[in-house]
Amino acid sequence: NIVGGLTTFLEIVFAIALLTNFKTSLIAKGTGILLLIFGLSMALFLNIKAPLDYSVFMGSASAFALSLMTKK
């Protein structure tokens, strides 16, 4: 329960931070890591088809790409 609540809170914080362009590079890396953890846990505990059905790895790769495209 605690981990589920923490990840939900982080999802909300990351979404608001990305929408407001606050530290975009750092927040995008955090989002990519969070989505990668989601995808790997779905693949390990459900099956490999689950994260592919929900495009979790594509979202993670997109977040990492966004972190590289921002100006420093």
C-alpha positions as CSV (number, residue, x, y, z in Angstrom):
1,N,0.0,0.0,0.0
2,I,2.8,2.5,0.9
3,V,4.7,1.8,-2.3
4,G,1.5,2.1,-4.4
5,G,0.7,5.5,-2.8
6,L,4.2,6.7,-3.3
7,T,4.3,5.8,-7.0
8,T,0.9,7.5,-7.5
9,F,2.1,10.6,-5.8
10,L,5.3,10.6,-7.9
11,E,3.2,10.2,-11.1
12,I,1.1,13.3,-10.2
13,V,4.2,15.4,-9.3
14,F,6.1,14.4,-12.4
15,A,3.0,15.2,-14.6
16,I,2.5,18.6,-13.1
17,A,6.2,19.4,-13.3
18,L,6.4,18.4,-17.0
19,L,3.4,20.5,-17.8
20,T,4.8,23.5,-16.1
21,N,8.3,23.1,-17.6
22,F,9.9,22.9,-14.2
23,K,13.4,21.3,-14.4
24,T,12.3,19.4,-17.5
25,S,15.5,17.4,-18.0
26,L,15.6,16.1,-14.4
27,I,11.9,15.4,-14.2
28,A,11.9,13.6,-17.6
29,K,14.7,11.3,-16.4
30,G,12.7,10.5,-13.3
31,T,9.6,9.8,-15.3
32,G,11.6,7.5,-17.6
33,I,13.0,5.6,-14.6
34,L,9.6,5.3,-13.0
35,L,8.0,4.0,-16.3
36,L,10.9,1.6,-16.8
37,I,10.4,0.2,-13.3
38,F,6.7,-0.2,-14.0
39,G,7.4,-2.0,-17.3
40,L,10.0,-4.4,-15.8
41,S,7.8,-5.3,-12.8
42,M,4.8,-5.9,-15.2
43,A,7.0,-8.1,-17.3
44,L,8.3,-10.1,-14.3
45,F,5.1,-10.5,-12.4
46,L,2.5,-10.7,-15.1
47,N,4.0,-11.5,-18.5
48,I,6.0,-9.8,-21.2
49,K,2.9,-9.0,-23.2
50,A,1.4,-6.7,-20.5
51,P,3.9,-3.8,-20.7
52,L,3.9,-4.1,-24.5
53,D,0.1,-3.9,-24.6
54,Y,0.2,-0.6,-22.6
55,S,3.3,0.8,-24.4
56,V,5.1,1.3,-21.2
57,F,8.6,0.9,-22.7
58,M,7.7,3.4,-25.5
59,G,6.7,5.9,-22.8
60,S,9.9,5.3,-20.9
61,A,12.0,5.8,-24.1
62,S,10.0,9.0,-24.9
63,A,10.7,10.4,-21.5
64,F,14.5,9.7,-21.8
65,A,14.4,11.3,-25.3
66,L,12.7,14.4,-23.8
67,S,15.4,14.6,-21.2
68,L,18.1,14.7,-24.0
69,M,16.2,17.3,-26.1
70,T,16.0,20.0,-23.5
71,K,18.3,23.0,-23.6
72,K,20.8,23.2,-20.7
